[in-house]
Amino acid sequence: MKTDKLIDAIGQIDDEYIEEAHKETKKRFEFRLNWTTFGKIAAAACVLLLVINIFPVFFHSFAMSGGAKDSASPAEYGGSYYYNNSGGGYAEESVQAAPAMEEAEMVYDEEAKAEGNTSALRENKKLILTSYMTMETQDMDELLDKINAMVSASGGYIQRSSIYNQNTNSRSYDACIRIPAANYTSFLESLKGEGNALYYSEETRDVTDSYTDIQARLSSLKAQEAKVLEFYDKAQDLQDLITVESRLSDIRYQIESYEAQIKNYDLLISYSTLNLTINETKVYTPTSPSFFERLGSAFTRGFSQFIDGIEDFILDIVYNIWTILFLAVLGFIGYRLYRRFRNKRK
Amino acid sequence: MEDNKIVELYFDRDENAIKETKNKYENYIFSIAYSILHDQQDCEETMNDTYLAAWNAIPPHHPLNLATFIGKICRRLSLNKWRSSSAQKRGGGQVELSLDELEGCIGDDHSFRESLEEKYLIETINEFLSGLKESERKVFVCRYYYFDSIEDISKRFGFTLSKTKMMLKRTRDKLKDYLIKEGVMS
């Protein structure tokens, strides 16, 4: 058979070729590009990139809109608000009185307020103004100093404030500011000039009815008090005195309660409430961006966050270096033991 | 013990020669025999035959490379054994696959010149092998001298299965052309 002849001939080839073929070559480190492995690595890298880049962007724009709670709230209340995020940057005005807010009968929009019509209406109506605002700034410290000065100048006060991520350069400031209603508009205008306002919403609660109601009850109770006092003076025996005394204390208790409500209303009406959130950023979100501006913004912001992500990644590695080294040593020892065990079995 | 000392033992007709050869090359020739025969008992018989054949061949032969010398003996004896037994139990082994591959390479249209001396054929194959790239040559020898499986070859050289197969196919085609060119086949 001719193949037998060939295979026998191959059996007699030069020794060097025979030796060469089965010589134990020291295995060099080989990185074999396996497409499945490559795909897995690529997918993992994409997920990592997503986590590093997309998630912070998402989180960032989420935070700029005032968080889930606040971003949902404007739709629920009558009032005007505008909204501005890194993606779209659209302004929206809502004049819907939602059922949840029964007392929101009066709606003001930005222009009307700017023209000062509100003060005229406020004189006749008992209105409580609560507003929400989200801003971003490149210099948090400077802006906070300015805000403090502006609040004092307008005769208001900061009811509550907090600051997150104190020691980083992406801080977030949250405050509840009370400003006298008369000075509110001017305060708001000057505040908007200091940073990049991303979101604003306000709601006005008309408490005229309940206010006048309480006032009416109060005057009625006061009239009752006067009458009871008359009885008190005329009372002859102890039983009458006790009865009158008891009635009088009831009336006075109610009067005090209503007076406290009136005082509370007065405070709320005379001081408007601004819930302010300020985020520190390196690059401002453009207010009415074109596609190319958004593209540029996405690029610069993305790059900035990418660099942040890389920095964080390096910090993570340095932070975990001892664990990594420990695991590497363990892995190396394990591998050597495995090799020895395998060779012995052979 | 070094090869030349073992060979000296053979020349001295010292039976320790076989013992030393066994100690040193038992695994090597077992691997050759097993890849052809795939049977423990057959392998052991062939190995014993190999030691005997070596005893008879040295002297007059004075092998410079004892490993390949007894390896070649073992391969030849194993093939002979395989041929005599393959009539009963064909199929499965790497030898058969390798033979099929080479048969496909040579084809029915060509035939060896009957008068051709084996020595000339061996020389031609050696020349052919010297002209190959190192990796091609190694893979070819692994497959058709040692009868290693394609899987083992792929693992050993770090190639994919398809790459090894393709490499072997090309080498076979080259061999065919070379044999025709050199007048070994017509």
Interface residues (C-beta under 8 A of the other chain):
Chain A: K2 T3 D4 K5 L6 I7 D8 A9 I10 G11 Q12 I13 D14 D15 Y17 I18 E19 E20 A21 H22 E30 R32
Chain B: L64 N65 A67 T68 F69 G71 K72 R75 R76 L79 R83 V95 S98 L99 L102 E103 I106 S111 F112 E118 L121 I122 I125 N126 L129 E134 R137 K138 V139 V141 C142 Y144 Y145 Y146 G158
